[in-house]
Amino acid sequence: MKMKRYLCLALVVVFMLAIALTGCGGDKASSDSSTAASTAAESSAAAESSTAEATATVPAETVDLTWILAGPQADPDVDMIAQKASEYLKDKLNVNLKMQVFSYGTAYDNKVNAMLSAGEAIDVVFTAGWAADYKNNAQKGFFLALDDYLKNSPIREIDGEDFLNSAKINGKIYAVNTNKEQAHQWGFLLKKDLVDKYKVDIASIKKMEDLEPVFEQIKKNEPGIYPLLPVQMDAPFKLLDWDNLSADDAPGALYPVNGKTTVVNQFTAPESIAHYKKMQEYYKKGWIPADAATLEGQVTLMTSGKYFANSQSMKPGKDAEMKISTKIDWVQLNLTPAVKTNREAGGSMLAIPAKSKNPDRAFKFIEMLYTDKTLRNMFSFGLEGVHYDKVSDNVIAMKPDNKGYASAGNGWRFGDQFKDYLVKDVDDPQKWEKFKQFNDSATALDSLGFAFNPKDVEAEVAACQSVVQNYYKQLFTGSVKDVDAEVAKMDKELKTAGVEKVLKEMQTQYDAFLAAKK
């Protein structure tokens, strides 16, 4: 009521001013002041209407909203952040947010896939081609189709039609992509203190083998430091940049060159076998940890400071991003060309499980991660005064003793990353402009938008994945006695599992996809 009285008083003053100006300045002043009064009245009415509408749309009943997210680890302060987010959302969505973070890799897959299969009431879940297998779980009916929600959603404009639609499976969208880098290139993050110490000329490094003299120096002179860290599917095998047509552990890929249309088994291809032998050479020299095949949690291992080089999917400022997560300075080394593939389209997504009890509010929550800068930065960096301090409106300084939210800076997992704060003395002030340039300049591969439907070969795909899981860690880390013998055994088991049927089905579908584009 007070606000209305103030607004009325303001209008009276405006009208009195209009009368005074009429006497002094003639018709023009009268016209301008009348317009000002009219505009003020209209703005006031619009503001009250907007406020009333927003209040009316907030549900009266508070409900629990469960969000399952992948991360380096379950940080101690996750519950605190979720509680503060719930308070912030009270007059917007009226939800009690329950946030659970499971570690990247098999731990996340096993946990989430089991929860989905059991029909647990999850409301929002992180999914990707490499985590809680997006395509597989969508085709099994575990995720809701989001097309109706997205019809008039601001996510359409933020993500862009092409990027958003690249997540379609059989014509429907079952998860929304994080608005982040829309391309990738592979390379290494190198420990900066050792790069400086050994005067590594980054510009001269064009392939992994160019780092071998540095690896040798580190092995000889740096006790306790391993030259190379290969971790499961994040191993340097990624530098071959196979254009996978299904999950990372499923046979079926294209060579990463436009115009190459033959689907091959990437795990037994000549280039891959040569790579396995190179890794075996490194393993025998002691450049790779003896227990590399059993290691999990790349970010946690990097934080230990015991490894010089680790392979990564690159983007502008990847070295700065990982400094926030690991508290270690890195130098970024890009090796492969920047390309747009289905990997990015399905690289980081949020879905609503079919068993969600509150799908409408779940989608509104997802939408706010794209539109509400305050909310998404809460999850990207934690809480102001606890995990970081504000330097300016868009720049923050991380607390040096922040141990409660070590996942800070991993905003690539949800929403619109372009709304993230910049971290003082870490992030490039032009970070988001460079992201846009990176996205715009990357080459889109011919396969972009292709979605393999495994419906007719589900059993064979699952059997092949099981075989790959039994062999790839040892091959990727070089910890096998005889590469040729190991590949021969894997190849035999894959053929028994039905790999040739899978590749034939992929080829048929991909040929049809290309024909439809003409």
ZALUMBA-391315 format. One record per residue (C-alpha): residue in three letters; x, y, z. Coordinates in steps of 0.5 Angstrom, whole numbers, padded with zeros to 4 digits, always signed. Layout:
BEGIN
alaXYZ ...
END
This chain:
BEGIN
met+0000+0000+0000 lys+0006+0005+0002 met+0009+0004-0005 lys+0002+0005-0009 arg+0002+0012-0005 tyr+0009+0014-0007 leu+0007+0012-0014 cys+0001+0017-0013 leu+0005+0022-0010 ala+0010+0022-0016 leu+0005+0022-0021 val+0002+0029-0018 val+0009+0032-0018 val+0009+0030-0025 phe+0003+0033-0027 met+0004+0040-0023 leu+0011+0040-0026 ala+0007+0039-0033 ile+0003+0045-0031 ala+0008+0050-0029 leu+0012+0048-0035 thr+0006+0050-0040 gly+0006+0057-0037 cys+0014+0058-0038 gly+0015+0054-0044 gly+0009+0053-0049 asp+0006+0047-0052 lys+0012+0043-0053 ala+0014+0043-0045 ser+0007+0041-0044 ser+0007+0035-0049 asp+0014+0033-0046 ser+0011+0033-0039 ser+0005+0029-0041 thr+0009+0024-0044 ala+0013+0023-0038 ala+0007+0023-0034 ser+0004+0018-0038 thr+0010+0013-0039 ala+0011+0014-0031 ala+0004+0011-0030 glu+0004+0006-0035 ser+0011+0003-0032 ser+0008+0003-0025 ala+0002-0001-0028 ala+0006-0006-0032 ala+0011-0007-0026 glu+0005-0008-0021 ser+0002-0013-0026 ser+0008-0016-0027 thr+0009-0017-0020 ala+0002-0019-0019 glu+0003-0024-0024 ala+0010-0027-0022 thr+0007-0028-0015 ala+0001-0031-0018 thr+0005-0036-0021 val+0009-0039-0015 pro+0006-0045-0013 ala+0003-0045-0006 glu+0006-0052-0004 thr+0013-0053-0003 val+0016-0059-0006 asp+0022-0063-0006 leu+0026-0063-0012 thr+0032-0068-0013 trp+0038-0066-0017 ile+0043-0071-0019 leu+0050-0068-0022 ala+0056-0071-0024 gly+0063-0068-0021 pro+0070-0069-0019 gln+0067-0071-0012 ala+0062-0070-0007 asp+0064-0063-0004 pro+0062-0062+0004 asp+0059-0055+0003 val+0054-0058-0003 asp+0048-0059+0002 met+0049-0051+0005 ile+0049-0049-0003 ala+0043-0053-0004 gln+0040-0050+0002 lys+0041-0043+0000 ala+0039-0044-0007 ser+0032-0046-0004 glu+0032-0040+0000 tyr+0033-0036-0006 leu+0028-0040-0010 lys+0022-0040-0004 asp+0019-0034-0008 lys+0020-0036-0015 leu+0019-0044-0015 asn+0018-0046-0008 val+0022-0052-0008 asn+0026-0055-0003 leu+0032-0057-0007 lys+0036-0063-0005 met+0043-0064-0009 gln+0047-0070-0010 val+0054-0070-0013 phe+0057-0077-0016 ser+0064-0078-0018 tyr+0065-0078-0026 gly+0066-0084-0029 thr+0063-0091-0027 ala+0061-0089-0020 tyr+0057-0084-0024 asp+0054-0089-0029 asn+0053-0095-0024 lys+0049-0090-0019 val+0045-0086-0024 asn+0043-0092-0029 ala+0041-0096-0023 met+0037-0091-0020 leu+0033-0090-0027 ser+0032-0097-0028 ala+0029-0097-0021 gly+0024-0092-0022 glu+0027-0087-0017 ala+0023-0080-0016 ile+0029-0076-0019 asp+0027-0069-0022 val+0033-0067-0026 val+0039-0071-0028 phe+0046-0070-0031 thr+0047-0074-0037 ala+0051-0074-0043 gly+0054-0079-0049 trp+0059-0081-0043 ala+0055-0080-0037 ala+0049-0084-0036 asp+0048-0085-0043 tyr+0044-0080-0046 lys+0041-0084-0052 asn+0041-0090-0049 asn+0037-0088-0043 ala+0032-0084-0047 gln+0031-0089-0052 lys+0029-0094-0046 gly+0024-0089-0044 phe+0027-0086-0037 phe+0027-0079-0040 leu+0021-0075-0041 ala+0021-0071-0048 leu+0022-0064-0047 asp+0019-0061-0053 asp+0013-0058-0051 tyr+0016-0055-0045 leu+0021-0052-0050 lys+0016-0049-0055 asn+0016-0042-0052 ser+0022-0043-0047 pro+0028-0038-0047 ile+0033-0044-0048 arg+0031-0044-0055 glu+0034-0037-0056 ile+0040-0038-0051 asp+0042-0045-0054 gly+0041-0044-0061 glu+0036-0048-0065 asp+0041-0052-0069 phe+0045-0054-0062 leu+0039-0055-0058 asn+0036-0060-0064 ser+0042-0064-0064 ala+0040-0067-0058 lys+0034-0070-0062 ile+0033-0077-0062 asn+0027-0080-0067 gly+0025-0073-0067 lys+0024-0071-0060 ile+0029-0067-0055 tyr+0030-0071-0048 ala+0035-0067-0045 val+0038-0059-0046 asn+0045-0058-0048 thr+0049-0053-0043 asn+0050-0047-0047 lys+0058-0047-0047 glu+0063-0049-0052 gln+0060-0052-0058 ala+0066-0055-0061 his+0072-0059-0059 gln+0080-0060-0060 trp+0084-0065-0056 gly+0091-0063-0053 phe+0094-0063-0046 leu+0094-0059-0040 leu+0102-0059-0038 lys+0104-0057-0031 lys+0106-0050-0031 asp+0112-0050-0026 leu+0115-0056-0030 val+0114-0052-0037 asp+0118-0046-0034 lys+0123-0050-0031 tyr+0125-0054-0037 lys+0123-0049-0042 val+0118-0053-0046 asp+0117-0049-0053 ile+0109-0050-0053 ala+0109-0047-0060 ser+0114-0053-0063 ile+0109-0058-0060 lys+0105-0061-0066 lys+0104-0068-0063 met+0104-0072-0057 glu+0111-0075-0059 asp+0114-0068-0059 leu+0113-0068-0052 glu+0118-0075-0051 pro+0124-0071-0049 val+0121-0067-0044 phe+0118-0074-0041 glu+0125-0077-0041 gln+0127-0070-0037 ile+0122-0071-0032 lys+0122-0078-0031 lys+0130-0077-0030 asn+0130-0071-0025 glu+0123-0071-0022 pro+0122-0076-0017 gly+0115-0077-0015 ile+0112-0074-0021 tyr+0110-0078-0027 pro+0110-0075-0034 leu+0104-0078-0037 leu+0097-0079-0033 pro+0092-0083-0037 val+0085-0084-0034 gln+0080-0089-0037 met+0076-0086-0043 asp+0080-0079-0041 ala+0087-0082-0044 pro+0091-0080-0050 phe+0087-0085-0054 lys+0082-0079-0055 leu+0088-0075-0059 leu+0086-0080-0065 asp+0079-0076-0065 trp+0075-0081-0067 asp+0068-0079-0069 asn+0064-0084-0065 leu+0057-0085-0067 ser+0055-0088-0060 ala+0058-0089-0053 asp+0065-0088-0052 asp+0066-0095-0050 ala+0061-0098-0056 pro+0065-0100-0063 gly+0063-0095-0069 ala+0066-0089-0071 leu+0068-0085-0077 tyr+0075-0082-0079 pro+0075-0075-0076 val+0075-0072-0083 asn+0069-0069-0087 gly+0068-0074-0093 lys+0070-0080-0090 thr+0063-0084-0089 thr+0065-0091-0088 val+0064-0094-0081 val+0069-0097-0077 asn+0071-0101-0071 gln+0075-0095-0068 phe+0078-0100-0062 thr+0082-0105-0067 ala+0083-0100-0073 pro+0091-0099-0075 glu+0092-0092-0072 ser+0089-0095-0065 ile+0094-0101-0065 ala+0099-0096-0067 his+0097-0092-0061 tyr+0097-0098-0056 lys+0104-0099-0058 lys+0106-0092-0057 met+0103-0092-0050 gln+0106-0099-0048 glu+0113-0096-0050 tyr+0111-0090-0045 tyr+0109-0095-0040 lys+0115-0099-0040 lys+0120-0093-0039 gly+0116-0091-0033 trp+0113-0085-0036 ile+0106-0088-0034 pro+0104-0090-0027 ala+0104-0098-0026 asp+0097-0098-0023 ala+0094-0093-0029 ala+0089-0098-0031 thr+0086-0098-0024 leu+0086-0090-0023 glu+0079-0086-0023 gly+0078-0079-0022 gln+0082-0075-0027 val+0081-0068-0023 thr+0082-0071-0016 leu+0089-0074-0019 met+0091-0068-0022 thr+0090-0064-0016 ser+0095-0069-0013 gly+0101-0065-0017 lys+0104-0072-0018 tyr+0103-0071-0026 phe+0106-0067-0031 ala+0101-0068-0037 asn+0094-0070-0038 ser+0090-0071-0044 gln+0084-0066-0044 ser+0078-0064-0049 met+0080-0056-0050 lys+0077-0050-0051 pro+0079-0042-0049 gly+0081-0042-0042 lys+0081-0049-0040 asp+0088-0048-0037 ala+0085-0043-0032 glu+0078-0047-0031 met+0082-0053-0028 lys+0087-0048-0024 ile+0080-0046-0020 ser+0079-0054-0019 thr+0086-0056-0018 lys+0089-0050-0015 ile+0095-0052-0020 asp+0097-0047-0025 trp+0097-0051-0032 val+0099-0049-0039 gln+0094-0051-0045 leu+0097-0055-0051 asn+0092-0055-0057 leu+0094-0061-0062 thr+0088-0063-0066 pro+0083-0058-0070 ala+0077-0055-0067 val+0071-0059-0070 lys+0063-0059-0068 thr+0061-0066-0067 asn+0055-0070-0063 arg+0060-0070-0058 glu+0059-0063-0056 ala+0051-0063-0057 gly+0051-0069-0052 gly+0057-0067-0048 ser+0053-0064-0042 met+0046-0064-0041 leu+0040-0064-0036 ala+0034-0069-0037 ile+0028-0070-0033 pro+0027-0077-0031 ala+0020-0080-0033 lys+0019-0082-0026 ser+0020-0075-0023 lys+0014-0073-0019 asn+0015-0065-0021 pro+0017-0065-0028 asp+0014-0058-0029 arg+0018-0055-0023 ala+0024-0059-0025 phe+0023-0056-0032 lys+0023-0049-0029 phe+0029-0050-0025 ile+0033-0052-0031 glu+0030-0046-0035 met+0033-0041-0029 leu+0040-0044-0030 tyr+0040-0041-0037 thr+0036-0034-0035 asp+0038-0033-0027 lys+0045-0031-0026 thr+0045-0031-0019 leu+0042-0038-0018 arg+0047-0041-0023 asn+0053-0038-0020 met+0051-0041-0014 phe+0052-0047-0017 ser+0058-0045-0021 phe+0062-0042-0015 gly+0059-0043-0008 leu+0057-0037-0004 glu+0059-0030-0003 gly+0063-0029+0003 val+0064-0037+0004 his+0067-0039-0002 tyr+0069-0033-0006 asp+0069-0025-0005 lys+0066-0020-0010 val+0071-0016-0014 ser+0066-0012-0018 asp+0059-0014-0021 asn+0062-0019-0026 val+0069-0021-0023 ile+0070-0025-0016 ala+0076-0028-0012 met+0076-0035-0010 lys+0077-0036-0002 pro+0085-0039-0002 asp+0082-0043+0003 asn+0076-0046+0000 lys+0076-0053+0001 gly+0068-0054+0002 tyr+0067-0053-0005 ala+0072-0055-0009 ser+0068-0056-0015 ala+0068-0049-0016 gly+0069-0047-0024 asn+0065-0053-0027 gly+0059-0049-0029 trp+0060-0053-0036 arg+0055-0058-0033 phe+0049-0054-0033 gly+0045-0048-0036 asp+0048-0042-0039 gln+0056-0042-0038 phe+0056-0035-0041 lys+0053-0032-0035 asp+0058-0035-0030 tyr+0063-0030-0027 leu+0070-0029-0028 val+0075-0031-0023 lys+0080-0025-0022 asp+0088-0027-0024 val+0085-0033-0027 asp+0080-0032-0033 asp+0082-0028-0039 pro+0077-0022-0039 gln+0075-0023-0046 lys+0074-0031-0044 trp+0066-0031-0047 glu+0068-0027-0053 lys+0073-0032-0054 phe+0068-0038-0053 lys+0064-0035-0058 gln+0070-0034-0063 phe+0072-0041-0062 asn+0064-0044-0063 asp+0064-0040-0070 ser+0070-0042-0073 ala+0070-0049-0071 thr+0069-0054-0077 ala+0062-0058-0077 leu+0063-0065-0079 asp+0058-0068-0084 ser+0056-0073-0078 leu+0053-0067-0074 gly+0046-0069-0072 phe+0046-0076-0073 ala+0043-0080-0068 phe+0044-0088-0068 asn+0038-0092-0066 pro+0041-0098-0063 lys+0033-0101-0063 asp+0035-0107-0067 val+0042-0109-0064 glu+0041-0107-0057 ala+0043-0114-0055 glu+0049-0114-0059 val+0051-0106-0057 ala+0051-0108-0050 ala+0055-0114-0051 cys+0060-0111-0055 gln+0061-0105-0050 ser+0062-0111-0044 val+0068-0113-0049 val+0071-0106-0049 gln+0070-0105-0042 asn+0074-0111-0041 tyr+0080-0109-0045 tyr+0081-0102-0046 lys+0084-0099-0040 gln+0090-0104-0041 leu+0091-0102-0048 phe+0090-0095-0047 thr+0095-0095-0041 gly+0100-0099-0045 ser+0100-0104-0039 val+0099-0110-0043 lys+0105-0115-0045 asp+0103-0116-0052 val+0099-0111-0056 asp+0098-0115-0062 ala+0095-0121-0058 glu+0091-0117-0054 val+0088-0114-0059 ala+0087-0120-0063 lys+0083-0123-0057 met+0079-0117-0056 asp+0077-0117-0064 lys+0075-0125-0063 glu+0070-0123-0057 leu+0067-0117-0061 lys+0066-0121-0067 thr+0062-0126-0062 ala+0059-0121-0059 gly+0056-0118-0066 val+0060-0113-0068 glu+0059-0114-0075 lys+0052-0113-0074 val+0052-0107-0070 leu+0057-0104-0075 lys+0053-0106-0081 glu+0046-0103-0078 met+0050-0096-0076 gln+0053-0096-0083 thr+0045-0097-0086 gln+0043-0091-0081 tyr+0049-0086-0083 asp+0048-0087-0090 ala+0040-0086-0090 phe+0042-0080-0086 leu+0047-0077-0091 ala+0042-0078-0097 ala+0037-0074-0093 lys+0041-0068-0092 lys+0042-0068-0100 
END
